[in-house]
Amino acid sequence: MEKREHLRIPMKNLWVDIADGVGFSQGVISDVSRFGICMTGMPKRLNGDAESMTVVVSGDVGRFTMNVRTKWYTHGGARRFVGVEIMDVPRDWVEFVMNFEAVLHQEVKGEIRL
């Protein structure tokens, strides 16, 4: 059964830089929601147990700096998939995600074909 509370929106061309308090890593954003991010391609050395981490999400759509905490992680070979919860969600992030939610909603209704 799906435990997610908020709609996940698949992303392309969105990257993440993350500082875990010990080191610095880079990865790719798989999907986002208003309150969370799924990151892929993270190295295993990333401290997923850190109480909080700082992420910088960037791409053609802009740049967002946020504090996050790990909700889950899985290993896939030499890389890790990490799901994080955004702490003190910035208003510009919510607006960014809401724009994509509107597009997905219209696609489901058959109003838009990409």
C-alpha positions as CSV (number, residue, x, y, z in Angstrom):
1,M,0.0,0.0,0.0
2,E,1.2,3.5,-0.9
3,K,2.1,5.6,2.2
4,R,2.7,8.9,0.4
5,E,0.6,11.8,1.5
6,H,1.4,14.1,-1.4
7,L,1.4,13.8,-5.1
8,R,4.9,12.9,-6.5
9,I,5.9,14.7,-9.7
10,P,8.5,13.1,-11.9
11,M,11.3,15.4,-12.8
12,K,13.9,15.7,-15.6
13,N,16.9,18.1,-15.7
14,L,16.9,18.8,-12.0
15,W,20.0,18.3,-9.9
16,V,20.9,18.3,-6.3
17,D,24.0,19.3,-4.3
18,I,23.8,18.0,-0.7
19,A,25.9,18.7,2.4
20,D,25.4,16.1,5.2
21,G,27.5,17.9,7.8
22,V,30.5,15.7,7.0
23,G,30.9,15.9,3.2
24,F,29.4,17.1,0.0
25,S,27.6,15.0,-2.7
26,Q,25.8,15.5,-5.9
27,G,22.9,13.6,-7.5
28,V,19.8,13.8,-9.7
29,I,16.2,14.5,-8.6
30,S,13.8,11.7,-9.5
31,D,10.6,13.2,-8.3
32,V,9.4,16.0,-6.0
33,S,6.4,17.0,-3.9
34,R,5.5,20.1,-2.0
35,F,7.2,18.6,1.1
36,G,9.7,16.1,-0.2
37,I,12.4,15.1,-2.7
38,C,13.6,11.8,-4.1
39,M,17.2,11.9,-5.0
40,T,19.0,9.3,-7.1
41,G,22.6,8.6,-7.8
42,M,23.7,9.5,-4.3
43,P,27.0,7.9,-3.1
44,K,26.8,5.4,-0.3
45,R,29.1,7.6,1.8
46,L,26.3,10.1,2.2
47,N,25.3,10.2,5.8
48,G,21.6,9.3,5.5
49,D,21.4,9.3,9.3
50,A,22.3,13.0,9.7
51,E,19.7,14.9,11.7
52,S,19.5,17.5,9.0
53,M,21.2,18.3,5.7
54,T,21.3,21.2,3.3
55,V,20.3,20.7,-0.3
56,V,20.6,23.0,-3.3
57,V,18.2,22.0,-6.1
58,S,19.0,23.5,-9.4
59,G,18.1,23.3,-13.1
60,D,16.6,25.4,-15.9
61,V,13.7,26.2,-13.6
62,G,15.7,27.9,-10.9
63,R,17.6,27.3,-7.7
64,F,16.3,26.4,-4.3
65,T,18.2,26.0,-1.0
66,M,16.5,24.0,1.7
67,N,17.2,22.1,4.9
68,V,16.0,18.5,4.8
69,R,15.9,15.3,6.8
70,T,16.1,11.8,5.6
71,K,12.9,9.8,5.6
72,W,14.2,6.7,3.8
73,Y,17.0,5.3,1.6
74,T,17.8,2.2,-0.4
75,H,20.9,0.9,-2.1
76,G,21.1,0.1,-5.8
77,G,24.6,-1.1,-6.5
78,A,27.2,1.5,-5.7
79,R,24.6,4.3,-5.5
80,R,21.8,5.2,-3.0
81,F,18.3,6.4,-3.5
82,V,17.3,8.9,-0.8
83,G,13.9,10.3,0.1
84,V,14.0,13.5,2.2
85,E,11.4,15.7,3.9
86,I,11.8,19.4,3.5
87,M,11.9,21.3,6.8
88,D,10.4,24.8,6.8
89,V,9.3,24.6,3.1
90,P,10.1,27.8,1.2
91,R,7.1,29.5,-0.4
92,D,8.9,29.6,-3.8
93,W,9.3,25.8,-3.7
94,V,5.6,25.3,-3.1
95,E,4.7,27.5,-6.0
96,F,7.2,25.7,-8.2
97,V,5.7,22.3,-7.4
98,M,2.1,23.6,-7.7
99,N,2.8,24.7,-11.3
100,F,3.7,21.1,-12.1
101,E,0.7,19.7,-10.2
102,A,-1.6,21.9,-12.3
103,V,-0.1,20.5,-15.5
104,L,-0.4,16.9,-14.2
105,H,-4.0,17.5,-13.2
106,Q,-4.9,18.8,-16.7
107,E,-3.1,15.8,-18.3
108,V,-5.2,13.4,-16.2
109,K,-8.4,15.2,-17.4
110,G,-7.2,14.9,-20.9
111,E,-7.0,18.6,-21.4
112,I,-3.2,18.7,-22.3
113,R,-1.1,16.4,-24.3
114,L,2.7,16.9,-24.0
